[in-house]
Amino acid sequence: MSIVKTGKTGILLLGFGAPRNMAQVGPFITHIFRGKNPPGQVILEMKARYQAIGGSSPYLAATITQGKKLEESLRKLGQHAPVYLGMLHSEPFIADTVDQMVRDGIEQIIGITLAPFYSKVSTGAYQAETEKRVNAYPQIKVDYLDHWHSQPFFIKAWARKITEVLQDFPPGAEVPLIFTAHSLPSDPPDDAACYEKQFQETVQLIINKLAHKKFHLAYQSKGKRPGHWLGPQVEEMLDELSAQGEKQALIAPVGFISDHMETLYDLDIELKKPAKLGKIDLRRTSALNDDPEFIQGLAELVLAMK
């Protein structure tokens, strides 16, 4: 029996969060700093970035759309399970959403982490925050849908998207593919190793479908925390390709399931600067966002949970 038939079940989409407008940028960054006031320069830099992509992040709107489409897909499969959003660093906060689910009579929560690669500091933190709140409701059961980086629907959707964009390049030499994921501190090493391994597995499965020979893995959007981070950074990869004489490249940000600051600013604006200097025709695929095959795959995965 499908898990969503066993009680009043609600789906909880778990994510990092983002500001809805410029006024929310400061509180959002302060929350990431665990309530401590961040340096004024950090706030100014972040506001400039959000201004550059239109004055807000599309992350929450994209997640709301994903939730609606997921709810529709489940309904078409004969299951009714309302979908909620729970964010770690912005409204709607995870704790508040769990409270709302309880008020709505939800007895069972299925948490879906909105990132394909597991890490204690990202997806693990979403789950820890959920557990912290759910502990107040011993009658609530929680299961998680995570570690879905190698699921066939995810691999197939990415292979199709990359193939479509490759067709837009002029015929000739094979276009180098750069797969990217958010960089992560190398410490703790077991956490970084798990994240890196899942990233590598995803890329290899996509490449198996594409039969593409020129591909690279790189990390992006490295934070300011001191210490070693997973690399190479995508800027370094671009320099390397330029030194090799490559004139074009395609970025596939497989570590992100919706377009927001990390793709719209870090890749589309900041990374284009060195690409222009190196005279590389740099393009990227969009994230999967509300891709029908991706959403349908998530719905089927929910129904397959035991």
N, C-alpha and C positions, 0 to 999 in steps of 0.2 A: 504493500500500500504506500502511495506517495505520502511524504511527510506532511504536505499541506492539507491532507484529508483528516488528519488526526486531531484536530482541534481548531480553535480560531487562531489562525496563523497570520502574522504580519511580516513583511520583508523590510529589513532595515539596511538601506544603502549607507555605507560608512566611508567617509572621506575626510580630507585634510581641512577643507573649508576655504573660504575666500571672502574678501569684502564685496558687498553689493554696489558700493559707491565710494567716492573719495572720502567722505566723512567717516567711513568705517575702516579706512586703511590703518589709522593710528591704533584703535582698539584691537584690530586683528593682529598687528605686529606685537603689541603689548601682551596679548594672550600667548603668542608663540614664545615670548620671553618670560612666560610663567608669571605674569602680573607685574614684572619689573619694567620701569620706564626705559625703553630703548634709547640709544643716543639719537639726538635730534637729526643728525645727518642720515641715519638709517631710515627714519620716517620720510625725510625729503627724497631720498633716493627711490624708495618704494613708491611714493606718490608720483614721482616723475615716470616711473615704469608703467604704473596703471594709467596715467594720463596718456602715455604713448600708445596704449592699446584700446583707447576709447573712454577712459575714465572709470572703468570698473572691470572686474573679472567676469567672463562669461561662464565660469566654472559652475556656480550654483544653478544658473538657468539651464545649462547643459545637463546637469545631474537631475534636475526636475523633469526634463524631457525624457531622459533615460528611464526614470522611475515610472512615468506615465506609459511609456512604450512597453516596459516590462510588465506592468499591470495588465495592459491590453493583451500581451502575448500569453500571459498565464490564463486570462479569461478565455481566450480562443482555444486554449488547451483543456478547458473545462474546469479550471481552478480559480477560485476567488481568493485572492490574498492581497490586501491593501499594501501599498509600498510607501514607506516613510524614508526621510533623509535624516541622518545624524552626522554632524560635523565635529571634528576635534577642536578647531580653533575659531569657529564663527557660528552664528545662528544658521539653522537650528542646531543647537548643541546636542550631543549624543544623550546626555542625561535628561534634558527636557523632552526629547523625542521618546525616550523609553517611558518616561512618566505619562506622556500622551497616549502611547500604545496601551499602557495598563488601563488608563481611563476609558479607552475605546474597547476594552474587553479582550484585548489580545492575550492569548494564553501561551503562545509559542512564537519566538522570534527567530527568523533566519537572517543572520547578518551577512551581507555581501560586501567584502572589501573592494573598494574601487581602485585597485591597483593590481596588476598581474603578478608582481614579484613580492614575496613575503620578506618583511624585515621587522624586527622588534621595535625599531624607532618610528616606523610608519604604520603599516597595517597592524602590527602587533599592538601599537599604542591605541589604535581605534578599538581593538577588541578588549584591551585592558580597561579602557574607559567604559565600555559597555558592561563588562563584568562588574565593575565597581558600582554601577547604578543598579544593575539587575539584582545584586545581592540584597537590596532593600525589598525585593519582591520574590520570596522563596517559591511562590507558586508558578513563576515564569520559567519556561525552559528556553534555552538559547542554543542554537547550532550555527556554525559559520561555514560560509562558502568561500574558501580561499585556496591558495595554491592551484589556481586554475590556469596557470601560464602555458600548459601544454595541451589544453583541451582542443580537440580537432576544430571546433567552430571558431575558436580564437585564431588558430594558425591559418585556417582557410580564409577567414575574413581579411587578415593582413596580407596573405599572398595575393589575393584578388586585388586589393587596393594598390599594392606596389606594382603589380602587372599593369594596371590601368594607367598609372602615372608614368611608368617607363615608356609606354607607347607614345607619350607626348614628346619625348626627346628625339632629336634628329637621328636618322638611321646611321649606323657606323659602329664605332668602338663601344664595347660594353660599358655601361655607366656604373661607376663604383657606388655601391650601396653602403650607407652608414646607418646602422641601427643604434638608437640611443635609448638610454634609461637615466633616470635621475641619479646623480652621484650620491655616494653614501660613505660615511666615515668607515675606515678599515677596522676600527676598534669598536665593539668587540669582534674579533676575527671570525667566530663561528656565524655570527649574524651576517657579516659582509659576505662570507663564503656561500651561504645559502642563497642570498640575493643574487650574487654573481652567477652561481650555477644555474639558477632558474632563468636568468637573462640569456645565458649561453644556450640553454636547451630550447628556449623559444626561437631564437635566431636560427639555430641549426634545423629545426623542424620547418620553419618558413623557407629556408634555403633549399631544403629537400624538395619542396613543392615547386620552387622557381627554377632550379638547376642553374642558378646564377653563380658565377665563379668569383667575381669581384665584390667582396663584402667585408665589412669591418664592424667591430663593436666599439662604441665609445660612450662615455658618460657626460652628462651635462648639468648645468645649474648647480655647480658645487657651492656649498654654503661657506660661511665665513668662519666656522669653527676651526680652531687650530688642529694640526695633526694631518695624517695621511688620509686621503680619500681615494675611493676606487677610480681608476683611470684606464686608458688615457682619456683626457678630456676631449670633447668634440673639436675644440679649437686646435688642439695639437694634431688631431687626425686630419683636419683640413690643411694645416701647414704641411703635413707629410704628403698628402695627395698632391698638393701644389708643387712640392719639390720633385715629385715623381713625374710632373708634366701633365697631370690630369687636368682637363678643362671643364669637366662637369661632374656632378655628384648628386645623389638623391638621398635625403635623410628620411628614415622611417622611425618615428618616435614610439616604438612599441612599448615603452614603459609607461605610457600615458593613455588613458582611455577617453579623455576628452581634451579639447583644445583650450588652454588657458595660459597663464603667465609664462610657464616654462616653454611652451611652443610658440605662442604669439609674440612674445618679447625676446626671450633668450635665443630662439632659433631664427625667427623671421626678421628680427631687427638687429640684435647684437651680432649674431653669427654672420649676417650678410656683409658686415663691414670687412672682416678679414677675407671673406670670399671674393669681394670686389677687388681688394688689393692683390689677391692671388689670381685674379682673373678667372675664377671658377664659376661656371653657371650652376649655382646651388639651388636646388629645389627640394621641397619636402612633401610628403603625403600628409593629409590631415590625420588626426587621431580617429579612432573608430566612432566616437560620439554615439549617435543613435542608429548606427548601421543596423539594418534589419536582421542580417544574419547573426551579428554579434548579440543583439538583444534576444533573438529567438534562442540562441545557444544558452544564454544565461537562464532563460525561463525553463528550458528543458533540463538544465543542470539542477535547478531548484527542485523540479519534480522528481528527479532521479535520486535525490538525497534520501537516505534510509534512516 
